[in-house]
């Protein structure tokens, strides 16, 4: 178990390559975790790793990929088992 952050992103975040973008960003920051679309139209993400890198990821998520319009991010600290490599998961 390690400290991580759970993010729920609101706005125009589906159908805009958000998950693929998030995988690229998280891997470039050497973060572990995952991202997936949710049926309610949000994107859910869990990130773990260096505190500074997690803060940078959250800052990048506020902008997102070019077609996204992020209106809100809900961030919660969580303890969870993290996958070794950041990956996209199926819609929940």
C-alpha positions, -999 to +999 in steps of 0.1 A: +000+000+000+012+035-008-001+070-006-017+081-039-042+106-052-076+098-067-088+124-093-123+127-108-122+151-138-154+170-148-162+189-180-156+179-216-131+151-208-145+121-228-141+118-266-111+142-266-082+117-262-080+124-224-071+089-214-043+085-240-030+119-231-031+111-194-011+079-199+016+098-218+018+126-192+019+102-162+046+080-178+067+111-186+065+121-149+072+085-139+040+081-120+022+048-114-016+044-115-044+042-140-071+062-158-106+053-171-138+068-184-169+066-162-204+062-175-214+095-158-192+114-183-162+120-159-127+106-161-113+089-130-076+086-123-054+073-096-018+085-095+011+076-072+047+085-070+068+115-061+048+143-044+062+170-068+054+148-098+018+142-086+013+180-081+026+186-116+002+159-130-027+176-113-017+209-128-014+194-163-048+177-158-064+211-153-055+220-189-057+185-204-053+177-241-062+205-266-099+196-271-107+191-234-124+216-212-119+207-176-143+224-153-134+208-120-111+182-105-120+164-072-088+152-056-087+128-026-057+112-009-060+074-009-040+043+001-040+017-026-019-009-043-004+007-074+003-010-107+040-008-118+032+012-150+005+038-156-022+024-178-057+030-192-085+008-179-119+000-193-149+023-187-167+017-153 
